[in-house]
Amino acid sequence: MKTSEDWLPHFRRAKSLETLELMVKRALEECQSASEKYQVYKAEELREQELERMNAPERFRRL
């Protein structure tokens, strides 16, 4: 079973939330169990946070 740490490098290729959404949708199709889906969602959340930090104004990054 893949963990969120396994999925995260794959999701890091997404440069936008729209692309990330498509990647997550495909990953969920591969999942066989609820615990696998949870790991995908967990990795998605981590990547969303990274993308938000990258797009945040400079003054917020320093906080």
N, C-alpha and C positions, 0 to 999 in steps of 0.2 A: 504494500500500500504506500502510495506517495504521501509525504507529509507536506505541510505548508512550506517548509524549507526547500523541498524538492520542486514545488511549483513556482516559488518566487523568482528564481533566475529566468524561467520561461516567461513569466509575466513582466519582467523588467524590460523585455523587448518592446512592450507597449509604450508609446510615447504620448498617448492621449487616453482619456477615460473611455472614449468610444471604442478604441482598439482593444483596450483592456476588457471591456464588456463582451466583445466578440470572442476574445480568447477564453474568457471564463465560461461562456456559453458552450464552447467546444469542449473544454475540459470537463464540464459537468456531464456531458454526454458520454464520456469515457468512464465515469464513476459507477461503481457497482453497489456501493453501500452509502448509508447516511454519513458515516464517519469520514469517508473519502470526500464527500461533498463538503463537509464541514472544513476540511483541510484546504479545499479550493477557495472557499469563501474567506477563510482566515488569510490566505496568501493574497487574495484580491484586496482585502482591507489594508494590508501592509503596503501594497503597491499604490493604492489610492492615496495613502498618507504621504508616500514618497513623492508622488506627482503633485500633490497639493503643496508640499514644501518647496518643490522646484519652481512652482508657479507663484509662490507667495511674494509679495513685495519685500524688498531688502530689509526694511525696518522691522518686519515681523520675523524674519529669519534670525535676527540678532537677539531676540527675546529668549 
